[in-house]
Amino acid sequence: MPPLTDEAGEAREVRRFWGGLGLPGLSDVHTHFMPERVLHKVWDYFDTSGPLIGGLEWPITYRKAEAERTALLRDFGVRAFTAMLYPHKPGMARWLNGWAADFARRTPDCLHTATLYPEPGVGAYVREAVEAGARVFKAHVQVGAYDPADERLQETWGLLAEAGIPVVLHCGSGPAPGKYTGPEPVARVLARHPKLRLIVAHMGMPEYEEFLGLAERYDEVRLDTTMTFTDFTERLMPFPRRILPRLAALGDRILLGSDYPNIPYPYPHQLHALERLDLGPEWLRAVCHDNAADLFGL
């Protein structure tokens, strides 16, 4: 037999991880698929070490064509994933939603993802996406440079809360702060829409404690693990070990996220970073599969 490629070895490593937990696979709520020319522009930005990524050197580990990226997730045993995409200006969201709907139709293991932006007509195209079967939304406060409590979004948050559709929101101030990042604008959204199923991306890094507090206060707030606890992030924005008991107590509302393919390390590292928290196999099973399976009815 020819020697295993690195990716084949990674796939074996990932499968050993979830197999050892007695899981049927993984559920990853934070993976990026978007139109190729848009994704390539995102990669180009990462290559510049621009201010939105804190000037960091950030090599893209899985810089591959769409079909190869999808196939590799399946080789890892990821049973459900998302197409996290987001506009950086008005006039993009409806077009991105059309692409994402088509991607979901031809990729049944991808949860139909949609996005939004505070602009005229946002309520109409969000409703269109919901009626078309969107199961999760992505919003990016840092890149979009908007206040999530913007009045133009209030009807939309209400619609999504009523529909019970989760929103993955990049709202923490990492890897670089924005004018509207941080817990305070999100707290204002939740005060008006306490039933909004909000998934705080990256566990709200670096404002981990404040976003954990919002999850403790609001039953429908969840957090995803994307890039947290990894060596890359711990060097820059370490998670305070004194609040690990609070993280353990919220084990039913923490969801695995990876940021695949836009990560500067191999996919298995995120899993091992969670494992070395030493919160136990029950916590890992919930985070890596069961919580998302319950939330999305997988």
N, C-alpha and C positions, 0 to 999 in steps of 0.2 A: 504493500500500500504506500502511496505517496505520503510524505509527512503532512501533518495537520497544518493548515494555515492558521494565522493568529485568530482570525474570526471563528474558525471551527473550534479552536481551543476556548475562545471566549464563550461560544455557545454551550460547550460542554460544562464550563464553569457556572454559567447562569442556570443551566438545567439542574446541575447538582445542588445549587442553592435552593431553588424552589421545590425540587423533588425531596430534599432532606427535610423540608417543612411539611411535607405531605400535601402540597398544593397541586392543582392541575395546571398551573402556569402563573404568569404575572398579569397584573392590570396596571398599566402605566398611563396616568392621566395627563402627562405633560410631555408630549412629543410633537415635533414640528414637521408638518408637511404643508407646502404652499406652492403656488405656481413656480416652476423652475427658475424663471428669470428673476422673480422676487427673492427666492431663496438664495440665488447666487449673489444678489446685491447684499443680502444679509451677511453672507460669508465674506464678501469683499470688505464690508464694514469691520467685521471681526479681524480681518487681516491687517487693517490699519491701526488696531489697538486704539480705537476712537474713544471720546469722552463718555459715551453711553455705556461702555464696558470698563470704565474707570482707568483707561489707558493701559489695560493689562495685556500681556501677551496671551493669546487665546487661540491655539490651534484647533481646527475642527477635525475631530477624530474620524468622523464618518462622512467624509465629503464624497458622496457617491450619487449615482443616478437614482431617481425615485424608486424604480422597481427593485434595485439592489438594496436600498434602505428598508423597504417594506419586507423583502425576503429575509433580511438579517434579523429584524424584529421577530419574525415568525420562527426563525431558527433558535432564537433565544427562548422561545416559548411564551412570548407576550401575547396573551389571548385577546386583549383589548387595549387600544391606544387611541390617541387623539391627533387632530391636525391643527395644532395651535398656530393660528395666523392672526395678523392684526394690522390695521392701517396706521400710518403715521401722519395722515392728513385727511381732510374731507374728501369725499367722492370715491374712496377706495373700498369701503366696507361691503357695499352691495355686490360689487364685482367679485371680491374675495369670497363672499358667501356663495355665489354661484359656482365658483370653482370648487369650493369645499363640498357642496352638495353633490357635484359630479364625482369627486374623489370618494366620497362615502358610498356612492352607488357602485363603484367599481372596486371598492376595498371594504368588504363587509365587516372585517374585524376592526375597522376604524370607527369610533363613535363620531357620528355626524356632528361636525364642529362649525360654529359660526362666530362672527365677531361684530363689533359695533364701534361707533365714534359719535361724540356729541355734535350733531349737525342737523339741519333741517331734514325731516323725513326718516330719522333714525327709528322712530316708533313703527313706521310702516314697514321698513325692510326687516326689522327684527321680528315683527309679527309674521311676515312672509317666511322667514327662516324657520320659525317655530312651526308654522303650518306645513312646511316642507319636511319636517321631521328632525330638526336640529335637537341634539341631546345634550350639548354642552356649548358654552360660549367662552371666548377668550377676550380679555380686555387688558391693555397694556398702558398703564398710567404714565410710566416713565417715557417710553418711546412716543406715545401720542401726545404727551405734554398737556394733559387736561385734568381738570378736577373731577373725580368720580361723582362728586355731589353736584355737578353741573345741573342746572334746572332742566336742561334739554334731555337729560337722561332719566329723570324721575319716573316718567310714564313707562319707560323701558324696564327699569328695575322692578317696578310694580308688576308689569306683565310677566317677567321672568320669575318673580317670586310666586305669583299666582299659578304659573305653569309648573313650578317645581323644577325648573331647569337650572342646573348648576352653572356658575360663572367662575372660571379660573382668572383671577385678577392679579396681575403683577403690580403691586402697590407698595412694596417695601422700598427702602432707599438704597438697596444694593443691586448691582455692583457699583452704581453711582447714583447719588440723589437727584431728584427732579423737583421742580417747583411744587408739584402736588403729590409727591410720594410721602409715605409715612402713615401712621395709624389714624391721625385725626380726620382727614377727609373720608376715610372708610367708615369711621365711627359715625359720621354724620349721615352717610348712606344707610347704615344699619339702624340708626335711630328712627328713620322714616320707613324702612323696609326690613323689619326684624326677622321676617321669614325667608329672606333672600338666601338661597343656597350658595353661599360664597365660598370658594376655595382659594385661600391665600397662597399664591405661588411662592416658592422658595421659602416657605414658612415665614415670609415677611422680612427676610434678612435685610439689614442687621437688627431690625426692631423686633427680634424674636419674642421677647417677653410681652411687649405691648400687644402683638397680634395673638399670642396665646391667651392673653386676657380677654380679647374680643371673642375668641372661641369659647372661653369659659362662661362668658356672659350671654352669648347667643347660640342657641342649640343647633342652628343650621349652618354655622360657620365651621369650615374645615380648613386644613392646611396641607399643602403638598410638600414632599421632601426634596424637591428638585435642587440638586447640587449641594444641599446642606449636609454637614458632617463629613464631606469629602476632604481629602488633604488640601485640594486647591482652595476650597472655601475657608477651611479652618485656619489657614495661614492669614487670611484677610479679615474675615468676619466670623470669629469662632462662636459657636453656640455655647451659652453659659451652662456649665455642668450642674450648677446649683438648681436649675429649673427642669432637670431631667425628670424628677417625680411628677411634675405637672404634665410633661409630654407623655409619660407613661399613663397617667390618668385619662388623657384624651385619646387613648389608643383606638377608639372606635371612630375617630374623626381625623385621622392622619392618613394621607393617601400617597402611594408611591408616585413620584414624578422623576423624570431623568433629564429632560432637555435634549434628548436624542434628536437629531444627530449632532447638535451644536455644542458638544462637550469636549473639554480639553484632556480627556482621559478615557480609558476603556469603560464600556457599559457596566461590567461587573463591579467596578470600584464603588459605585453608589450603593449596591446591595451589601457589600462588605462593610461600608461605612455605617450602614444601619445596623448590621449584625454586631459590630463592635461597641455599640451603645449598651449592649448587654441588658436589654429590656425583656428578653425572653422570647421563646418561639411563638407563643400565643399572640404577642404584640406584633411580631414580624408577619405572621400569617394574615392578621387583620390589615396591616398597612400595605402589604405587597399584593394582596388579592381581594380579601373578603370585603373590606370597606367599600371599594369601588364596585364590586359585584352587587352589593346591597344597594348602593346609591343609584346605579344605572340599570339594575335588574338584569344583570348578565347571567 
